[in-house]
Amino acid sequence: QWLRRAEFMTSAPKLSLCPPDTGFEIAFAGRSNAGKSSAINAITAQRQLARASKTPGRTQMINFFTLQNTDQRLVDLPGYGYAAVPEAMKLVWQKELEKYLIQRKSLAGLVLLMDIRHPLKHFDQMMLQWAKSRNLFVHVLLTKADKLNRGPANTVLLDVKKQLNADGLDFSIQLFSAMRRQGLEDLAIVMADRLHF
Ligand code: GDP
């Protein structure tokens, strides 16, 4: 499977230090602890790929993974949810994230991860609005779906869908569990079909 060819490329502390803005990128975003590293590791079938982003000092960096022999990249965006990060630092990061989402030409779309038990928090709303402002395609993953039974999980799925529609956000959404490997195939299809991968 094509996503297995992902390998760590570089970390950029800000937009101006990102790799050349060519080809296609899909960015993964979510509040810290949303399950982003687990998801990236699951879809690339590599246990340790997203581990770099977990080291506290490095959490606030944009991490780039390249698919070998292509001009396609997966991008792991910072979640800045760590209490240890000072408020001033969070603001600097918010600005960099906004700049990346709004200015990055190679960005084909965003995968936004939200813990199914805590959807649509402030961080998520902010990301959705930035994406909307430049007509960027967003695919939402409700992560850790295994934490709820099937009925309640589907109820959250419908509720979040409704909420997005009410906000004029016509984005796609699915249940996901890295632990149960649920939704991997659906995500790969969206990445290929809607995000040009
Ligand atoms: P990140 O901070 O967004 O990169 O989140 P991680 O991938 O590190 O996951 C945060 C926590 O949620 C860890 O304790 C994971 O073991 C747990 N987690 C991640 N994905 C799943 C999942 O699909 N199911 C369950 N039950 N736990 C998960």
Residues whose N, C-alpha, C, O or C-beta is under 5 A from the ligand:
A	BS01	GDP	R31 S32 N33 A34 G35 K36 S37 S38 A39 K144 D146 F176 S177 A178 M179 R180
